[in-house]
Amino acid sequence: MINLTRLNGSEFTLNALYIEKVESFPDTTITLTTGSKYVTLDTREEVAYKIAQFYKEIHILSNPHIRGEEHAE
């Protein structure tokens, strides 16, 4: 889960596993695999960083092949 801030300043938590894409229009818009959309004050770069940190916390990125390390043992 990642913590984000809505345009009105209220905070919310989003399950990063369901994020399909993050775009800037210029507001950051997050589209989930369910089709739901969320607009946030967080920049696209901040959201990407939070997603990566979440993936590391739950060890999604612990597999060397997923990280792009082809010759890892």
N, C-alpha and C positions, 0 to 999 in steps of 0.2 A: 504494500500500500504506500502511496505517496501523498504528501500533504501539499495542497495547492490553495490559491486564494482567488475567489470570484471577483468580478469587476466591482462589486459593491463592498469589497473588503472582508467579507465573511470567508472563513476557512472551511475547507472540506477535504475529505480523504478519498482517493480514487484507487481502485485496484489496477495497477499498471499492467497486469497480465492481459487485460482486455483492450489495451490501447492499440488501435490500428494505425493512426497517423496523427502527427502534430504539425499544425500549420500556423502561419502568421498572416493576418488579413487587415490591418496590422496587429489586432488583438490575437493572442494565442488561442487557437481553437483546437481542441482535442476530440478526435472522433474515435469511438469505441467500436469493437467488432459487432456490437449489438445495434449500431446505427445511432446511438445516443451521442450528443455533442455537448461539450463543456467549453466555456470561454473563461480564460483565466488571466490574471495580472502577470503571472510568471512568464518569462520569456521562453521561446522555443528551446533555447540552449539550456536554461534552468530545468525545464521539464525533462529534456533528454538526459541531463546529468542525474536527476532524481530517479529516472527509470533505470539507468545503469547501476546506480547505487542499490536500488531495490533488488535488481537481478543478482547482484553480487551477494547481498544479504541472504537471499534464498538459494544461493548456489546454482542458479541457472547458468551462470558464466563459468562454473567450475570445470566444465568439460572442455579440454584443450581443443577439441575439434570445433566446438561452437565458437571459441575465441579466435579461431583462424590459425592455430598452431598445428600445422599439418604433420609435423614430425615429432610431436610430443609423445612421450611414453605413458 
